[in-house]
Amino acid sequence: MLFSIKRPRALLNAALTGKLADVAYYQDPIFGFEVPKTCPDVPESVLEPWSSWPSREEYDKRYKDLALRFKQNFKKFEEGTPIEVVEAGPRV
């Protein structure tokens, strides 16, 4: 799927102008960040990345794999990193 610059720009503009201040959010179950459920000029399907995959199961599998690779790669930086930063990483 090609991703037009129009949608990321709309998300950024909404964040910078306060249009996301009063929308509902959900917490990403693996990475823990907050994702808006709606955003002006952005289809909800963009805010729900799994909806663009043919299979939710395949999306979940690949997403968990990404998180595991993130954790593995971060091990190079753990020494000297505050524990709260380490613990803020993906939960898999």
C-alpha positions, 0 to 999 in steps of 0.5 A, spaced: 500 500 500 502 506 498 502 512 503 501 519 501 504 524 504 497 528 505 495 523 511 502 524 515 501 531 514 494 531 516 496 528 523 502 532 524 497 538 523 492 536 527 497 535 533 500 541 532 494 545 532 490 542 538 485 538 534 487 531 537 486 534 544 479 532 545 479 525 541 479 518 544 485 514 544 487 507 545 493 504 548 498 500 543 498 493 547 505 492 545 509 499 544 504 502 549 504 509 545 497 512 545 494 512 538 488 517 536 481 513 534 480 519 530 483 525 526 480 530 521 482 529 514 485 522 516 481 515 514 480 511 521 483 505 517 490 509 517 489 509 524 488 502 525 494 499 521 491 492 521 485 494 517 490 494 511 492 487 512 489 481 509 489 477 515 489 480 522 493 474 525 498 475 520 499 483 522 499 481 529 505 476 528 509 481 524 508 486 529 510 482 535 516 480 530 518 487 530 517 488 537 522 482 538 527 485 533 526 492 537 528 489 544 533 485 541 537 491 537 536 495 544 540 490 548 546 494 545 544 500 548 541 497 555 548 498 559 548 505 562 540 506 560 536 508 566 531 502 567 525 506 566 527 507 559 529 500 558 522 498 561 518 503 557 520 498 551 515 493 547 511 488 551 512 481 548 
